[in-house]
Structure formats: C-alpha cells, structure tokens
Amino acid sequence: MESSQSLQSLDTVVQDIIGLDTRYRLADGRSTRRHYLDSAASTLALGCARQVADALLAHYANIHSTLHFSARIASHAYAWAHEQVLHFVQADPARYTVVLAGSGCTALINRLARRASRQRARDVVLVSLMEHHANDLPHRQCAATVVPIPLHGDAPALGTVNLTALERLLERYAGRVRYVAVTAASNVTGIRNPIYDIAALAHAHGAWVLVDAAQALAHAPFAVSDTGAMERELDAVVFSGHKLYAPGAPGAAVIRRDCLAQSEPDELGGGMVDDVSLTGYRISAQFPDREEAGTPNLLGAVQLGAALNVLRRVGMGRIHQAEQQRVRQLLSGLQAIPGVRIYGDCALERTPRLGVVSFNVAGLEHGLVAAVLNDYHNVAVRSGCFCAHPYVRELLKPELWALALDPDAPDAEALLQPWRGMVRASIGLYTTPADIAALVAGIDDVRSRPEHYRALYRVDAAGQFSHQSFQAPARDLFDPEAALDRVLAQRNGTNAVL
C-alpha cells in the first residue's frame, strides 16, 4: 500500500543515521570522526526506524490476542512488520510467508537445513564456493552429501557461480539434489551471483534454491523473481535485519508456503498450535504463526519493518545507483595504490559487485593494515577470513604458495597465520567520498612506513595486532553502567553519579 507521506530523499535518510558523527581519540593524540567502512558486518542504525520501535513501547504487550487494546496493537504491529518484508522483496502473500527468528540468517538457515533433511529421497545439497559459514555449515551437518559449486575464473580474480558447472552437477546427481544454496552477493568480494538463472537450473532438475540475501538487500533492488515466471522464482530468501539499518532486528526468511506446509515445524512451543491434549497436539495451519513458536522479538521486527518501508520510499534503484558510484571510487582508489591486490573479478561490466571490496597490501599483514587504519586514521574496516574460510583460502592460494613455507614444519601454522586473511572495506548508503579518501590515505601511509608501524605493534598467535603503547579499552570508550548512571541521574534531576 502506498504511503500517504511523500517519498524520503536519500540525503534526508542519510542524515537520520545514528553514529555518523562519532569521534575517537587516536594513537597520535588527535580526535577525529570515524570513517565507518564495516557495513558488510553490520550497518549503522536508521534513526526513524528505531523511533518507531520505541514509540511502540508505550503500547507494549505480547501478541496472539485482541482482547485488550495493547495486545491488539502489538499483534497488528507484528503483522505489519511481516507485510513490509513481503513488499520489499515483491513476494505474493498468497504463495509466500515470512518467518522471523534469531538475530540474522544463521538460525533460519539452520532451521531450513534441518527441515529439508527429512526428505530422505534427496540427499545431496549443492553449495557455492563463496558462501558465508551460515549458508555452508548447516548443510554439511544436515545433508548426507554436500558438493561445492565452482566459480568462474582463477584466483585471485574469481567471479560468479559457474552455471555450466552447476548444470553438470545437477545432471551428475540427477534425482538426488534437494536444493542449491547460494549467496546473492558475497560478503568477501561483493560479487553478485546470477540467482535467477541458478533457480531455473535447479527447478529444471526438481531441486529448490535457498538464497542468502544478507549482503544484497540493503544495496540493490531485489525480488523473488526477476521476470515473474515461476521457474525463475527463488524458493527461500534469508536475510539479516542488522545489515538493513535495523540493529537488534531478527533475521527473516521469505519462503514459499508449499515448502513448509507438508512437514512439521522445526521448533515447537506456544503460539503455533491450535490444540494440545495429554495425548497429542494439533499444529496450526496459519502462517506465519505455525513457524514462529514462542514470544517474538516484537520491537526488533517493527524496527526492521520501518527500515524496509523507508528504503522502499527512497527507492532501492536510487540507493543502488548512488552506492555504485562509491564502489567505482573505492575500486579505482585501491587500484591506484602500488602493491594493493583486490580479490574477485574487478570488471563490473562482466562481474557486477555490490559495496564490498577485500584486498591486501604486498608485504604487509592484513591485521597490521587494519590496526593502523583504525589507530591512526579512524577508518573502521575488518580483517581476517570473514566467516568464509573456503572462499578466502581459494582467493589467497597464489599468495600462500608464494610464501614458500613448509606446511609440515613445526612453526608453519604460526608463520602462516598472519597472512591467512584480507582487509575488507564495505559501504552503506551513508558512505561518503571522504570516507573512501581516508581509507586510501591510510593505506598509502602504512605502505610508505611499514617498519615504523610494525615496530609499534605486537602480534599474538592468532595473528591479531595490538599497539604496544596506545590503549583504548572498550570500557573507556563506552561503559554501559556509566551510561546508565548518567541516565538515572538525569531522571532524578541531578548530575550526581548514583
């Protein structure tokens, strides 16, 4: 339903993001605004969505009742949140339902994997090489056989899922493939997969497709089908509210109802049964109630619904266009720095990618680069393997071989550890050219003085770098109890610490 309010401008929404002006004191004594380039892990919060959830607290009650005003309001608000999810991915509510659970994709993918494992006749699951652990490990645990799907190209410039290789796997395991699990966009490289082509191939072989859309939904238009044709529909789409400007929101799964209707829900409890006796129980036929046992995360769900509503008002096409300018700026800025290696195919016309770029600087450990960027430039990036170890290992193969270390040597693990990873910069709708310029300047700085910075840090057995003299404990930056003291003091009309 079209809102009566005018569409929000992108600038207005950006100004409503919480935390853009957060400042920290750096190792050189300066205090500067942070440059947040870690949106692939979690986006910052959309203020108006948070305010909607806070407003609901005045009416807070549990759902599953309409007998008193507050319960009626809570039930309506929770249903509204589900509707926003369906609208956002253009899913027909007669054919799809929404299940909210957990804090991201992980809980829901585990549920789906366990549910699907009951289909004994089909014992094979095909999983792309670029998956996050959340869309990899649950299938390994629940399926008899998990087969990786190869990618186009060679390391370090790997591309998308290889459709020819996928079709061959579907033919090799004809009649046995339960489903294909694939990410819509990689959390390591941002590379977008041809998910609708993958769905068409899977459906032609009697399999269904599970799409991890955690890295895609906040950055580009998304629908359960690109053409409206059923053979190109996605059977299940799972995503995380904390990557959609709604930290504290649950994870969400948009699933075809017929994928769920023929089997018992994976989790049982209150709210999902019509009757319980001493000798049995009758599960509700009502969606999504039958799939959401227990008391839901009502406030998080409403915050997610509000964030999705705002993003639709702005227009995901507009957001995508603006972010693609930043992606090109990020890629060109990194490519201009000598010694920087970017992972994944960088030809956007051939291999589209969203706002995630992982890289390394020749001769520098990824942990050292990330630490210097934070401590001396207030640039927040992530380093490591990003919960995608097989993909990262594949991308890193040329470099790891070049280290010429004996893997059987007693100290091989310790010597390799600091090099088994990357630095990842990732953007959101609030990322500015200044943020990217700060990243590029920081990389130039650390690569121009590597020994100076290396002498300032110690590295532990896990490859983590920490400054030898500059300390910034989390409690000094934000202490929850001290924050509570201030709030209570304000409530009492005094500045005294309680």
RODO-2510 file (C-alpha; in nm, 4 decimals, decimal comma):
residues 498
     n   res          X          Y          Z
     1     m     0,0000     0,0000     0,0000
     2     e     0,1426     0,3385    -0,0991
     3     s     0,2146     0,5624     0,1965
     4     s     0,0329     0,8944     0,2280
     5     q     0,3637     1,0554     0,3161
     6     s     0,5907     1,1873     0,0429
     7     l     0,8908     0,9819    -0,0554
     8     q     1,2010     1,0421     0,1526
     9     s     1,5077     1,1896    -0,0138
    10     l     1,8285     0,9920     0,0143
    11     d     2,0027     1,2859     0,1838
    12     t     1,7277     1,3071     0,4464
    13     v     1,7635     0,9373     0,5250
    14     v     2,1437     0,9600     0,5466
    15     q     2,1178     1,2492     0,7933
    16     d     1,8952     1,0276     1,0098
    17     i     2,1613     0,7574     1,0501
    18     i     2,2794     0,7206     1,4110
    19     g     2,6539     0,7365     1,4738
    20     l     2,7883     0,9186     1,1692
    21     d     2,9458     1,1873     1,3878
    22     t     3,1010     0,9511     1,6441
    23     r     3,4556     1,0591     1,7330
    24     y     3,7503     0,8721     1,8856
    25     r     4,0926     0,9766     2,0119
    26     l     4,3709     0,8223     1,8019
    27     a     4,7175     0,6944     1,8816
    28     d     4,8775     1,0238     1,7742
    29     g     4,6538     1,2242     2,0107
    30     r     4,4131     1,3598     1,7505
    31     s     4,0371     1,3246     1,7963
    32     t     3,8553     1,2703     1,4661
    33     r     3,5276     1,1453     1,3239
    34     r     3,5268     0,7753     1,2455
    35     h     3,5024     0,6554     0,8854
    36     y     3,2775     0,3519     0,9113
    37     l     3,3628     0,1045     0,6344
    38     d     3,2390    -0,2139     0,8012
    39     s     2,8783    -0,2221     0,6783
    40     a     2,9115    -0,5786     0,5495
    41     a     2,9348    -0,6884     0,9138
    42     s     2,6542    -0,4605     1,0374
    43     t     2,5117    -0,1373     0,9080
    44     l     2,4572     0,1650     1,1264
    45     a     2,1052     0,2301     1,2563
    46     l     1,8317     0,4274     1,0832
    47     g     1,7065     0,6666     1,3495
    48     c     1,3440     0,6930     1,2408
    49     a     1,3060     0,3135     1,2367
    50     r     1,4420     0,2979     1,5898
    51     q     1,1983     0,5709     1,6950
    52     v     0,9021     0,3749     1,5606
    53     a     1,0021     0,0752     1,7719
    54     d     1,0493     0,2988     2,0764
    55     a     0,7035     0,4523     2,0220
    56     l     0,5517     0,1051     2,0331
    57     l     0,6823     0,0628     2,3891
    58     a     0,4007     0,2884     2,5140
    59     h     0,1591     0,0171     2,3996
    60     y     0,3800    -0,2847     2,4567
    61     a     0,2173    -0,6226     2,5171
    62     n     0,2526    -0,9733     2,3829
    63     i     0,0882    -1,0799     2,0596
    64     h    -0,1634    -1,3612     1,9890
    65     s    -0,4569    -1,1747     2,1450
    66     t    -0,7014    -0,8992     2,0517
    67     l    -0,8936    -0,8907     2,3809
    68     h    -0,7227    -0,5824     2,5203
    69     f    -0,6040    -0,2692     2,3434
    70     s    -0,2315    -0,3206     2,3865
    71     a    -0,2313    -0,6821     2,2695
    72     r    -0,4385    -0,5764     1,9705
    73     i    -0,1849    -0,3058     1,8865
    74     a     0,1115    -0,5438     1,9300
    75     s    -0,0445    -0,8095     1,7068
    76     h    -0,1202    -0,5525     1,4372
    77     a     0,2319    -0,4067     1,4510
    78     y     0,3889    -0,7520     1,4257
    79     a     0,1724    -0,8422     1,1255
    80     w     0,2649    -0,5088     0,9671
    81     a     0,6356    -0,5947     1,0002
    82     h     0,5790    -0,9205     0,8097
    83     e     0,3918    -0,7314     0,5375
    84     q     0,6841    -0,4912     0,4931
    85     v     0,9209    -0,7831     0,4309
    86     l     0,6922    -0,9318     0,1639
    87     h     0,6516    -0,5935    -0,0063
    88     f     1,0265    -0,5321    -0,0036
    89     v     1,1073    -0,8495    -0,1988
    90     q     0,7900    -0,8337    -0,4105
    91     a     0,6599    -1,1687    -0,2866
    92     d     0,2970    -1,2728    -0,3358
    93     p     0,1495    -1,3159     0,0159
    94     a    -0,0788    -1,5895    -0,1163
    95     r     0,2229    -1,8006    -0,2095
    96     y     0,4955    -1,6833     0,0309
    97     t     0,5193    -1,6400     0,4044
    98     v     0,7704    -1,4610     0,6262
    99     v     0,9375    -1,6227     0,9256
   100     l     1,1216    -1,4010     1,1746
   101     a     1,3720    -1,5563     1,4143
   102     g     1,7171    -1,5257     1,5654
   103     s     1,9444    -1,2286     1,5045
   104     g     2,0389    -1,2905     1,1422
   105     c     2,0489    -1,5577     0,8742
   106     t     2,2092    -1,8289     1,0833
   107     a     1,9144    -1,9528     1,2905
   108     l     1,6792    -1,9602     0,9932
   109     i     1,9175    -2,1405     0,7586
   110     n     1,9810    -2,3991     1,0294
   111     r     1,6061    -2,4474     1,0603
   112     l     1,5595    -2,4890     0,6867
   113     a     1,8503    -2,7319     0,6615
   114     r     1,7110    -2,9487     0,9417
   115     r     1,3630    -2,9347     0,7900
   116     a     1,4854    -3,0326     0,4456
   117     s     1,6924    -3,3210     0,5827
   118     r     1,3687    -3,5129     0,6441
   119     q     1,3381    -3,5547     0,2683
   120     r     1,5377    -3,8780     0,2605
   121     a     1,4978    -3,9429    -0,1123
   122     r     1,7128    -3,6413    -0,1984
   123     d     2,0358    -3,6500    -0,0007
   124     v     2,2595    -3,4052    -0,1909
   125     v     2,2918    -3,0292    -0,1399
   126     l     2,4921    -2,8109    -0,3781
   127     v     2,6619    -2,5137    -0,2095
   128     s     2,8545    -2,2399    -0,3881
   129     l     3,2218    -2,1935    -0,3066
   130     m     3,1690    -1,8328    -0,1944
   131     e     2,9272    -1,8955     0,0938
   132     h     2,9406    -1,7480     0,4408
   133     h     2,9590    -2,0205     0,7067
   134     a     2,5915    -1,9546     0,7866
   135     n     2,4949    -2,0850     0,4420
   136     d     2,7511    -2,3652     0,4429
   137     l     2,7929    -2,5405     0,7770
   138     p     2,4213    -2,6128     0,8444
   139     h     2,4008    -2,8025     0,5156
   140     r     2,7130    -3,0020     0,5992
   141     q     2,5576    -3,1056     0,9283
   142     c     2,2148    -3,1978     0,7913
   143     a     2,2739    -3,3329     0,4393
   144     a     2,4321    -3,6680     0,3609
   145     t     2,6392    -3,5154     0,0799
   146     v     2,7380    -3,1538     0,0224
   147     v     2,9046    -3,0681    -0,3089
   148     p     3,0755    -2,7311    -0,3758
   149     i     2,9804    -2,5410    -0,6903
   150     p     3,2853    -2,3975    -0,8760
   151     l     3,3232    -2,0343    -0,9751
   152     h     3,4313    -1,8658    -1,2960
   153     g     3,7962    -1,7676    -1,3353
   154     d     4,1084    -1,8288    -1,1323
   155     a     4,2350    -1,6919    -0,8025
   156     p     4,2621    -1,4160    -0,7055
   157     a     4,0139    -1,2887    -0,9689
   158     l     3,7376    -1,5424    -0,9158
   159     g     3,3945    -1,4470    -1,0454
   160     t     3,0394    -1,5725    -1,0107
   161     v     2,9000    -1,9248    -0,9817
   162     n     2,9810    -2,1213    -1,2970
   163     l     2,6395    -2,2098    -1,4420
   164     t     2,7828    -2,4749    -1,6744
   165     a     2,9498    -2,6487    -1,3810
   166     l     2,6273    -2,6216    -1,1800
   167     e     2,4257    -2,7844    -1,4571
   168     r     2,6770    -3,0694    -1,4782
   169     l     2,6470    -3,1287    -1,1042
   170     l     2,2682    -3,1317    -1,1275
   171     e     2,2944    -3,3905    -1,4037
   172     r     2,5547    -3,5985    -1,2191
   173     y     2,3335    -3,6173    -0,9105
   174     a     2,0052    -3,6352    -1,1019
   175     g     1,7104    -3,7072    -0,8728
   176     r     1,9245    -3,6669    -0,5606
   177     v     1,9730    -3,2889    -0,5277
   178     r     1,7495    -3,1495    -0,2545
   179     y     1,8379    -2,7836    -0,3001
   180     v     2,1036    -2,5385    -0,4148
   181     a     2,2357    -2,2943    -0,1524
   182     v     2,3868    -1,9755    -0,2898
   183     t     2,4573    -1,6209    -0,1809
   184     a     2,3036    -1,3332    -0,3742
   185     a     2,6230    -1,1333    -0,3130
   186     s     2,9466    -1,2382    -0,1453
   187     n     3,0364    -1,0921     0,1926
   188     v     3,4053    -1,1142     0,0880
   189     t     3,4073    -0,9619    -0,2607
   190     g     3,0558    -0,8206    -0,3075
   191     i     3,0249    -1,0217    -0,6304
   192     r     2,6616    -1,0812    -0,7301
   193     n     2,5526    -1,4258    -0,8420
   194     p     2,3014    -1,4939    -1,1245
   195     i     2,0482    -1,6232    -0,8723
   196     y     1,7512    -1,6403    -1,1096
   197     d     1,9466    -1,8426    -1,3659
   198     i     2,0536    -2,0688    -1,0804
   199     a     1,6896    -2,1076    -0,9740
   200     a     1,5830    -2,2000    -1,3270
   201     l     1,8502    -2,4707    -1,3473
   202     a     1,7639    -2,6086    -1,0040
   203     h     1,3910    -2,6197    -1,0795
   204     a     1,4510    -2,7963    -1,4095
   205     h     1,6080    -3,0781    -1,2078
   206     g     1,3438    -3,0914    -0,9368
   207     a     1,5510    -2,9082    -0,6757
   208     w     1,4747    -2,5844    -0,4985
   209     v     1,7007    -2,2895    -0,4257
   210     l     1,7919    -2,1218    -0,0964
   211     v     1,9378    -1,7714    -0,1321
   212     d     2,1362    -1,5913     0,1375
   213     a     2,0494    -1,2285     0,0620
   214     a     2,2159    -1,0749     0,3693
   215     q     2,4698    -0,8802     0,1607
   216     a     2,2295    -0,7861    -0,1189
   217     l     1,9021    -0,6497     0,0147
   218     a     2,0341    -0,3227     0,1567
   219     h     2,2181    -0,2290    -0,1609
   220     a     2,0129    -0,3080    -0,4715
   221     p     1,6560    -0,3809    -0,5862
   222     f     1,5582    -0,7388    -0,5062
   223     a     1,2607    -0,9575    -0,5948
   224     v     1,1767    -1,3252    -0,5541
   225     s     1,1591    -1,3460    -0,9360
   226     d     1,3248    -1,1271    -1,1985
   227     t     1,0594    -1,1917    -1,4647
   228     g     0,7596    -1,3142    -1,2681
   229     a     0,7989    -1,6608    -1,4188
   230     m     0,7643    -1,9350    -1,1583
   231     e     1,0603    -2,1306    -1,2929
   232     r     1,2821    -1,8308    -1,2074
   233     e     1,1393    -1,7819    -0,8586
   234     l     1,3530    -1,8141    -0,5515
   235     d     1,2077    -2,0707    -0,3133
   236     a     1,3598    -1,9289     0,0054
   237     v     1,5318    -1,5945     0,0670
   238     v     1,7003    -1,5359     0,4027
   239     f     1,8472    -1,2087     0,5294
   240     s     1,9562    -1,0202     0,8408
   241     g     1,7922    -0,7098     0,9850
   242     h     2,1211    -0,5868     1,1335
   243     k     2,2560    -0,5470     0,7789
   244     l     1,9473    -0,3424     0,6817
   245     y     1,9910    -0,0423     0,9125
   246     a     1,7954    -0,2141     1,1932
   247     p     2,0400    -0,3471     1,4565
   248     g     1,8531    -0,5552     1,7109
   249     a     1,6108    -0,6813     1,4478
   250     p     1,5540    -1,0528     1,3895
   251     g     1,6581    -1,2489     1,0849
   252     a     1,3932    -1,3010     0,8187
   253     a     1,3124    -1,5800     0,5754
   254     v     1,0715    -1,5378     0,2849
   255     i     0,9652    -1,8897     0,1896
   256     r     0,7153    -2,0466    -0,0444
   257     r     0,4308    -2,1753     0,1709
   258     d     0,4237    -2,5130    -0,0026
   259     c     0,7877    -2,5698     0,1005
   260     l     0,6712    -2,5688     0,4627
   261     a     0,3137    -2,6920     0,4616
   262     q     0,3881    -3,0617     0,4177
   263     s     0,6104    -3,1041     0,7220
   264     e     0,6017    -3,0250     1,0910
   265     p     0,7783    -2,7046     1,2027
   266     d     1,1304    -2,7495     1,3293
   267     e     1,0616    -2,5689     1,6579
   268     l     0,7560    -2,6222     1,8776
   269     g     0,6073    -2,4171     2,1580
   270     g     0,3461    -2,1594     2,2395
   271     g     0,1517    -1,9774     1,9715
   272     m     0,1921    -2,2312     1,6902
   273     v    -0,0667    -2,4920     1,7904
   274     d    -0,4455    -2,4932     1,7767
   275     d    -0,4889    -2,7529     2,0498
   276     v    -0,2797    -2,9564     2,2931
   277     s    -0,4009    -3,2531     2,4959
   278     l    -0,2297    -3,5105     2,7142
   279     t    -0,2049    -3,7418     2,4170
   280     g    -0,1183    -3,5083     2,1295
   281     y    -0,1218    -3,1651     1,9703
   282     r    -0,2575    -3,0056     1,6550
   283     i    -0,0276    -2,7641     1,4734
   284     s    -0,1897    -2,4515     1,3353
   285     a    -0,2343    -2,4216     0,9613
   286     q    -0,1982    -2,0443     0,9913
   287     f     0,1157    -1,8802     0,8507
   288     p     0,3435    -1,7466     0,9883
   289     d     0,2151    -1,8456     1,3355
   290     r     0,2912    -2,2168     1,2888
   291     e     0,6567    -2,1358     1,2143
   292     e     0,7183    -1,8877     1,4974
   293     a     0,6948    -2,0646     1,8302
   294     g     0,7231    -1,8545     2,1446
   295     t     0,7289    -1,4833     2,2130
   296     p     0,8756    -1,2924     1,9171
   297     n     1,1204    -1,0045     1,9044
   298     l     0,8344    -0,7588     1,8520
   299     l     1,0356    -0,4373     1,8817
   300     g     1,3092    -0,5641     1,6508
   301     a     1,0534    -0,6818     1,3966
   302     v     0,8805    -0,3426     1,3900
   303     q     1,2148    -0,1651     1,3614
   304     l     1,3007    -0,3877     1,0641
   305     g     0,9612    -0,3247     0,9044
   306     a     1,0067     0,0508     0,9427
   307     a     1,3583     0,0427     0,7924
   308     l     1,2352    -0,1560     0,4917
   309     n     0,9444     0,0816     0,4473
   310     v     1,1774     0,3824     0,4408
   311     l     1,4142     0,2141     0,1939
   312     r     1,1193     0,1428    -0,0376
   313     r     1,0088     0,5064    -0,0154
   314     v     1,3550     0,6249    -0,1143
   315     g     1,3762     0,3625    -0,3900
   316     m     1,6326     0,0846    -0,3939
   317     g     1,7220     0,1806    -0,7512
   318     r     1,8309     0,5240    -0,6311
   319     i     2,0274     0,3752    -0,3428
   320     h     2,1977     0,1257    -0,5735
   321     q     2,2923     0,3945    -0,8247
   322     a     2,4455     0,6137    -0,5530
   323     e     2,6353     0,3226    -0,3982
   324     q     2,7727     0,2065    -0,7319
   325     q     2,9448     0,5429    -0,7666
   326     r     3,1152     0,4765    -0,4335
   327     v     3,2078     0,1224    -0,5391
   328     r     3,3806     0,2558    -0,8501
   329     q     3,5569     0,5213    -0,6429
   330     l     3,6692     0,2568    -0,3934
   331     l     3,7981     0,0210    -0,6617
   332     s     3,9772     0,2933    -0,8566
   333     g     4,1320     0,4358    -0,5396
   334     l     4,2684     0,0978    -0,4351
   335     q     4,3836     0,0052    -0,7853
   336     a     4,5900     0,3241    -0,7978
   337     i     4,7967     0,2214    -0,4937
   338     p     5,1081     0,0173    -0,5830
   339     g     5,1167    -0,3224    -0,4179
   340     v     4,7435    -0,3468    -0,3439
   341     r     4,5785    -0,6689    -0,4576
   342     i     4,1981    -0,6705    -0,4852
   343     y     4,0179    -1,0039    -0,4663
   344     g     3,7488    -1,1167    -0,7065
   345     d     3,6949    -1,0087    -1,0648
   346     c     3,7031    -0,6267    -1,0710
   347     a     3,5392    -0,5833    -1,4145
   348     l     3,1984    -0,4552    -1,3042
   349     e     3,0505    -0,4859    -1,6524
   350     r     3,1389    -0,8555    -1,6602
   351     t     3,1019    -0,9361    -1,2917
   352     p     2,8715    -0,6963    -1,1022
   353     r     2,9528    -0,6408    -0,7371
   354     l     2,7971    -0,4506    -0,4505
   355     g     2,9801    -0,2393    -0,1940
   356     v     3,2288    -0,4929    -0,0574
   357     v     3,5964    -0,4915    -0,1542
   358     s     3,8608    -0,7121     0,0082
   359     f     4,2302    -0,6519    -0,0506
   360     n     4,5826    -0,6982     0,0768
   361     v     4,8921    -0,4794     0,0618
   362     a     5,2060    -0,6557    -0,0609
   363     g     5,4430    -0,7418     0,2228
   364     l     5,2037    -0,6289     0,4973
   365     e     4,9943    -0,8493     0,7223
   366     h     4,6220    -0,7796     0,6910
   367     g     4,5887    -0,7418     1,0685
   368     l     4,8604    -0,4767     1,0783
   369     v     4,6971    -0,2771     0,7983
   370     a     4,3570    -0,2871     0,9692
   371     a     4,5063    -0,1894     1,3061
   372     v     4,6937     0,1120     1,1640
   373     l     4,3860     0,2237     0,9708
   374     n     4,1901     0,2249     1,2957
   375     d     4,4500     0,3593     1,5405
   376     y     4,5964     0,6357     1,3233
   377     h     4,3249     0,7183     1,0681
   378     n     3,9949     0,6288     1,2408
   379     v     3,8961     0,4083     0,9473
   380     a     3,6876     0,1126     1,0620
   381     v     3,7483    -0,1929     0,8425
   382     r     3,7524    -0,5655     0,9139
   383     s     4,0321    -0,8155     0,8595
   384     g     4,0501    -1,1930     0,8576
   385     c     3,8508    -1,4559     0,6698
   386     f     3,5032    -1,3096     0,7312
   387     c     3,3394    -1,6433     0,8183
   388     a     3,4029    -1,7633     0,4628
   389     h     3,7189    -1,9709     0,5045
   390     p     3,6981    -2,1924     0,1919
   391     y     3,6373    -1,8923    -0,0358
   392     v     3,9141    -1,6837     0,1227
   393     r     4,1600    -1,9732     0,1011
   394     e     4,0809    -2,0151    -0,2668
   395     l     4,1317    -1,6442    -0,3331
   396     l     4,4591    -1,6424    -0,1380
   397     k     4,6123    -1,9527    -0,2933
   398     p     4,8678    -1,7726    -0,5164
   399     e     4,9997    -1,5695    -0,2232
   400     l     5,0129    -1,8564     0,0237
   401     w     5,2070    -2,0677    -0,2244
   402     a     5,4430    -1,7737    -0,2829
   403     l     5,5358    -1,7703     0,0859
   404     a     5,7208    -2,0990     0,0193
   405     l     5,6705    -2,2227     0,3734
   406     d     5,6920    -2,5886     0,4588
   407     p     5,3391    -2,6743     0,5836
   408     d     5,4847    -2,9663     0,7813
   409     a     5,7347    -2,7529     0,9696
   410     p     5,6694    -2,7224     1,3464
   411     d     5,6183    -2,3459     1,3258
   412     a     5,4373    -2,3382     0,9904
   413     e     5,0971    -2,2603     1,1409
   414     a     5,2283    -1,9635     1,3385
   415     l     5,4190    -1,8313     1,0380
   416     l     5,1194    -1,8599     0,8050
   417     q     4,8581    -1,7266     1,0467
   418     p     4,9153    -1,3508     0,9940
   419     w     4,8885    -1,3986     0,6156
   420     r     4,5701    -1,6069     0,6054
   421     g     4,3246    -1,3287     0,5565
   422     m     4,2428    -0,9964     0,3960
   423     v     4,1325    -0,6441     0,4752
   424     r     3,7698    -0,5722     0,3903
   425     a     3,6164    -0,2309     0,3250
   426     s     3,2395    -0,2216     0,2853
   427     i     2,9999     0,0635     0,2272
   428     g     2,6445     0,1657     0,3113
   429     l     2,4092     0,4335     0,1874
   430     y     2,5855     0,6784     0,4235
   431     t     2,9386     0,6252     0,2841
   432     t     3,0951     0,9455     0,1513
   433     p     3,3872     1,0209    -0,0810
   434     a     3,5695     1,1467     0,2288
   435     d     3,5396     0,8036     0,3907
   436     i     3,6974     0,6365     0,0892
   437     a     3,9649     0,9060     0,0621
   438     a     4,0550     0,8454     0,4291
   439     l     4,0938     0,4725     0,3588
   440     v     4,3173     0,5336     0,0586
   441     a     4,5288     0,7865     0,2505
   442     g     4,5669     0,5427     0,5397
   443     i     4,6826     0,2620     0,3120
   444     d     4,9331     0,4957     0,1470
   445     d     5,0614     0,5873     0,4912
   446     v     5,1136     0,2341     0,6211
   447     r     5,2736     0,1094     0,2994
   448     s     5,5148     0,4043     0,2952
   449     r     5,6347     0,3342     0,6530
   450     p     5,5892    -0,0404     0,7119
   451     e     5,8795    -0,0911     0,9530
   452     h     5,7845     0,2176     1,1546
   453     y     5,4372     0,0791     1,2145
   454     r     5,5420    -0,2821     1,2570
   455     a     5,7702    -0,1761     1,5435
   456     l     5,4731    -0,0182     1,7220
   457     y     5,2661    -0,3375     1,7339
   458     r     5,2839    -0,6836     1,8803
   459     v     5,1144    -0,9822     1,7182
   460     d     4,9705    -1,2805     1,9037
   461     a     4,9444    -1,6456     1,7998
   462     a     4,6100    -1,5790     1,6310
   463     g     4,7625    -1,3112     1,4083
   464     q     4,5947    -1,0235     1,5949
   465     f     4,7881    -0,6960     1,6130
   466     s     4,7736    -0,4676     1,9167
   467     h     4,9508    -0,1386     1,9758
   468     q     5,2321    -0,1575     2,2322
   469     s     5,1653     0,1788     2,3962
   470     f     4,8304     0,3142     2,2765
   471     q     4,5418     0,1648     2,4712
   472     a     4,1753     0,2313     2,4048
   473     p     3,9785    -0,0165     2,6176
   474     a     3,6147    -0,0573     2,5196
   475     r     3,5053     0,0376     2,8706
   476     d     3,6798     0,3739     2,8390
   477     l     3,5040     0,4405     2,5093
   478     f     3,1605     0,3288     2,6217
   479     d     3,0739     0,1893     2,9625
   480     p     2,7132     0,0642     2,9807
   481     e     2,6966     0,1075     3,3576
   482     a     2,8329     0,4611     3,3430
   483     a     2,5805     0,5399     3,0699
   484     l     2,3060     0,4012     3,2929
   485     d     2,4293     0,6159     3,5824
   486     r     2,4024     0,9274     3,3652
   487     v     2,0508     0,8386     3,2546
   488     l     1,9381     0,7729     3,6115
   489     a     2,0977     1,0967     3,7274
   490     q     1,9063     1,2880     3,4619
   491     r     1,5845     1,1163     3,5678
   492     n     1,6486     1,2331     3,9249
   493     g     1,7186     1,5869     3,8111
   494     t     2,0794     1,5856     3,9301
   495     n     2,4218     1,5443     3,7768
   496     a     2,5435     1,3377     4,0728
   497     v     2,6609     0,9854     3,9966
   498     l     2,4363     0,7386     4,1783
***
